[in-house]
Amino acid sequence: MSAVSSTARRTGIWCVFFSAVLYSIGGLCMKFIPWNGMSINGGRNLIAIAVIGIYLLLTKHPLRFNRSIALGAVCVSGTNILFCIANKMTTAANAIVLQFTAPVFVLLLSMILWKKKPQKLDIATCAVVLAGVVCFFVDKLDTGHMVGNALALISGLTYAGVFLLNEMPNADPICSVFWGDVLSVVTGLPFLLQETQFTQSAMISLVILGVFQVGLAYILICIGLKTTPPVTASLISGIEPVLNPILVALFYHETVGTMALIGAVIVIGGVIVYNVLQAKTE
């Protein structure tokens, strides 16, 4: 690859990385909002629409709509909605572990839809990262709540669709995000209108979620996907399910067990080794 392409790739990887970091603040901020998941999702996306809209205006990016963009919007909104519902119907640990089957779905969809044969390094890293995520939550996993578990698993499929936004014909990831946010607001607004507790901490947390955890995070992932392969992006995002509970633990003084620490090391180490080995092949 040329020097410019290498620089662009590194920039893309960092954009994906920081988007995952922003996604991970969700668990912490939601601690301060005494609403149900659908209300929170509708409220944060209402704010995110303004952030994405400003970005489109500043970059003079036209707001487009077609079949591929609509499919991408369903993936974006579906990921947010299914995860919120799953969190209410199963354990948080189950929901986040099952959602992070996304890299597996990325590999499968790439093979089925685009006939892309996965590299051995991709498959190996996928297995390592998934093992690390499971280790992180091994003490909290529960075999009950099968409907919630099923919804969380489906959210893993829609999450894979987010990483494939740039692969579809006539795709426009940032427009898919905008329309996905609109769909999230439409479905969440009826729940939001029933809420009565609008405390200062809740509103500040909602703004943080809308601006950073949804708006800016999706802008970064869209930029990153321009130069980062879907499999690579999904694996880098493996830091999200690890950082999420760590941030909550730090601010709420919750205990992080030995297995959790081992899982965190496996995920972060696996992602670092993967990118180092990838760079050597360029």
N, C-alpha and C positions, 0 to 999 in steps of 0.2 A: 504494500500500500504506500501511497505517497505521503509526504510529511503532512500535507494539508488534511488528507483523509484520516491519518493517525490522530491528528489534533482534534478533528471533528468527532472521531470515535470516542476519544477520551472525554471530550465535552459532553457527549451524549450519555456516557456511562455515569458521569458525575450528576447530570440532570436526573437520571433514573434513581440514583442513590439518594439524592436530596428529596426527591418526591416521596420515596419510601420512608425517609425520616419524618417528613411532614404527615404522611398517612398515619404514622405510629403515634402521633399525639392525640388521636381520636379517643382512645380509652381513658386517658387522663382528663381531657376536657369534659367528656360525657359524665364523669363523676359529679360534676357541678350542676348538671341539668336534670331536674326531677321530672322528666317527661318520658313518655314511651318512645321506643325506637323510631317509629314512623314519623312522629312529631319532630324529633331531632333531625331526622334525615330531610324532611320537608323544609325545616327552618334553615339548616346549613346550606342547602342547595339554592334556596331563595337568595341568600347572600352571595353564593358562588356565581350565580347567573350574572350579577353585577360585575364581579371580578373578571369573569370570562368575557363579558361584553366590552368592558374597558380595554382588555387586551386585544380584542378583535378590532376595536376602533383605532388604538394606538399603532397596531401593525398593519392597518388598512386591509385586513383579511376579510373578504366577503363572507357573509353568512349564507352557506349553501345547504341544500337538502336534496338527497337522492336516496336510492335504495340502500347503498352501502353505508351512507351516513346514518340512515334510520336504523339499520342493523347494529351499527356501532353504538348508537344512542341507547338501544335496548340493552346492550351489554353493560354500558356504563351505569344506567339506572337500575338494571336488574341486579348488578353486583351490590350496589348500595342497599336496595330494598330487601333483597333476600338475606343479606348479612344481618340487617337490623331485625328482621323477623326471626331468623335463626337464633339470634342472641336471646330472644325472649322464650324460645321453645326448647332450647338445649343449653348446655353449659357454654360459657364464653370460650373455654379451652377447646371444646369440641368444634365450635363454630370457626375459630381461627385456624385450627389445624386442618379441618376439612376444606376450608376455602383455599388453603395454600397447597391444594392438589393442582392449582393452576399451571405450574410448569409441566406437569404430566399431560394435561389437556393441551397445552401449547404444542408439545412434541407430537401428540396424536393428531391434532387438527392440521398441523403443518404437513404431516405425512399424508393424511387423507385428502385434504383440499388442494395442496400445492405440490404433492409428491416430493417433499423435501426429506431426504434421509437424514435422521439425526446423527450427529457426530458422537463417537464413543465418549468424548469428554463431556458433552452435554448430558448424556444419559447417566454417567457416573456422578457428575455434580448434582444432578437432579435427585438421585438416590441419597447422596450425602446430606444435602440440604433438608430434604423431607425427614430423614432420620433425626437430624438435629432439632427440627421443629417439634417432632413427636417427643423426643427426649425432654425438651423444655417443658412440655405440658404433661408428661407421663403420669404424674401423681394426681392430675385433675381430670383425666379422660374418663368418660362415662359411656357405657354401652346403651343406656336408656335414651328416651326422648328421640325415637327414630324419625319422626316427622321433621323435627328441627335439624337432626343430623342430615337428613336427605336434602333439605333446603340449603344447608351450608355447603353440601357437596355440589349442588347445582350452581351455587354462587361461585364455586371454584371454576366451573365451566364458563360462566359469564365473565369472570375475572380474566380467564385466558383470552376471551374475546377482546378485552381491553388492550392486551399486549399485541393483539393481531390487528388493531385498528388501521395500521398503515399498510397492511398487506392486501386488503381488498381492492378491487378495481374501482376507480373514481372515488377513492376514500379521502376523507378530510377529517383526521382525528379530532382537531379542536372544535370543529362544528358538531361532531358526534357528541363530544363532551357537553357542549352548550345545550343541544336538544335533549341529551340524557338528563341534565340538570333540570330542564323544564319539565320533563316527564316525572322526575322525582318530586318536584314541587306540586304538580297536579295531584299526584297520588298521596302526598303527605299533608297537603293543606287541610283536608277535612279533620285529620287528627290534631293538627296544630291549633285549629280554631277552638278545640275543646279544652285546651290547656288553660290553667288558671294561675299557675305559679311562675310569674315572670320576675324572678329575683335578679338583683344586680349581677351576682356571680354567674347565674344561668345565662343572662344576655351577653356578658363579656365572653363566656366560653363559647356561646353559639357563634359570635362574630369571629372568634379565633378559628373555629371549625370551618366556617364558611369561606373566610379569606385564605387561610393557610392550608388546612387539612383537606379541603376539596378544591377551591379555586386555584391557588398557586401550585399545589401538588399536581393537579391534572395538566396545568400549563407546562410544567417541567417534564412530565412523562411524555407529553405530546412532542416536545422538542427533542427529548432523548430518543424516542422511537424513530426519529428521522435517520439516525446513524447507528442505532443499537439494535441488533437482531432480537426478535421477540423472545427467544429462549433465554438469551443472555439477560434481557431486561427482567424477565420473570424470576430468574435466579437471583439477580442482584436485589430484587425486592424481598427476598427471603429475610432480610434484616428487619422488616416491618413487624411480623408476628413476635419477634424476639424483643425489639425495642419497646413495643406497646406495653407489655406487662412490667418491663424493667422501669419505665418512667413512672407507672402507677406505684410500683413498689418504693421507688425513691421518694416520691412525694407523700405517700400514705404509710410509709414505714412497714410495708408488707414484707414478709420473709421470702427470700428467693432461695430455693433449695439447691442442693448439690447437683442434682440431675438437670435442673434448669440452667445452672451455670455451665455445665458440660454441653448442654444443647446449644447455648449461645455461642460457645467457643467453636463448636462444630459448624454452625451456620456461617458465622462471620469468617472463620478460617477457610471454609469451603468456597465461599464467594471470592475471597482474596486470591486463593490458589488458582481458582478457575480463570480469573481475569489475568493473572500473571502468565499462565500457560497459554491463554488466548493471544496475549500480546507477543509471545515468543514465536507464534506461528505466522505472524503478519510480516 
